[in-house]
Amino acid sequence: MGIFQIVSFALIAGILTILVKEQNKTISFFIVLFTGVIIFLVLIQPIAEIFRVLSYMTTKANINLMYVESILKIIGIAYVAEFGAQITRDAGLSSIASKIELAGKVFIIILAVPILTAVIETVLEFIPV
């Protein structure tokens, strides 16, 4: 499914949501949720292909796979947290959406620590003691 199909699907869902919202907010929310999940599922395959290509290039370049995996996990966490926060905001729960974003940031920091440690150790190797 290309970008035009995704945008068309989203626009139709948006119009349907607007039409249904005044009569039944619960159904309206589930239309939004369903639309977001479908778009997310459609994007999983292309994202997986990008990860495969990056893993292959990392192996060919003889780069430690741990760092690339950590960066890819960080990107994944950012997208999933943003998706969850947006859906929660659409439900009118901004405070919970903020907590989702906070949790995403904490997990990103946790994954970034080994990378930061490696950068600091590399810098320290160049500084004479």
NUDO-260307 format. One record per residue (C-alpha): residue in one letter; y, x, z. Coordinates in pm, whole numbers, plus 50000, padded with zeros to 5 digits. Last residue first. Example, Ala and Ser with C-alpha at 12.3 -4.5 7.8 and 13.67 -1.06 7.14 Angstrom:
2
s498945136750714/a495505123050780/
***
This chain:
129
v511625464753121/p512305465152749/i512695430752596/f510515425252290/e507435414552487/l509605390952693/v510475371552377/t506795366452297/e506055355452654/i508945330552638/v507695316252308/a504115313652439/t505295295852753/l507395271852549/i504345263252337/p502145258752644/v504815236352808/a505385214152502/l502395191352565/i503605182352915/i507155178052788/i505955153852520/f503965134352779/v507105131052993/k509165119852694/g506615093252600/a506545080352958/l510335077652955/e510265058452625/i507685034352767/k509845030253078/s512865021752862/a510814995552679/i509874980653017/s513564976753101/s514334962452758/l511854933952786/g513224908752536/a509974906052338/d511624925552055/r512394952352314/t508664955052388/i507884958552019/q510564985351986/a509335004152293/g505735003952170/f506725017151828/e508965043951981/a506185054752216/v503695056151927/y506085076151708/a507045101251978/i503435105152091/g502365112651734/i505095138751690/i504055155452015/k500405154251909/l501335171251581/i503225198251770/s500295203852004/e497855205651715/v500085231151542/y500225252451855/m496495250551925/l495635259351565/n496755295351618/i498145305751282/n495925323951031/a497985311950733/k494865296750574/t493905279250900/t497405265450942/m497465253850580/y494175235050631/s495415219350956/l498655209150785/v496745193350496/r494445174350733/f497385162250943/i499175149750632/e496005131250528/a495785114950873/i499385103250835/p498585087950496/q495575069550647/i497365057450962/l500295042050773/v498535009550687/l497515005551051/f501135009151167/i502314983550910/i499614959351027/v500494965251394/g504194959451335/t503594927451140/f501204914051405/l503754920951680/v506584904251488/i504404874051408/f503264873651770/f506894872351885/s507644842651660/i504544824851786/t505834828952140/k509394818952048/n508304784951918/q510704761051748/e513804782651718/k511814813751633/v509674798451356/l512174801451070/i513494835151184/t509974848651226/l508964836350880/i511994853950730/g511084885850914/a507414883450815/i508444879450450/l510804909050485/a508104930150650/f505544922650379/s508094930550110/v509034963050287/i505364972950316/q504654963649955/f507674983049833/i506715013150047/g503295015449892/m500005000050000/
***
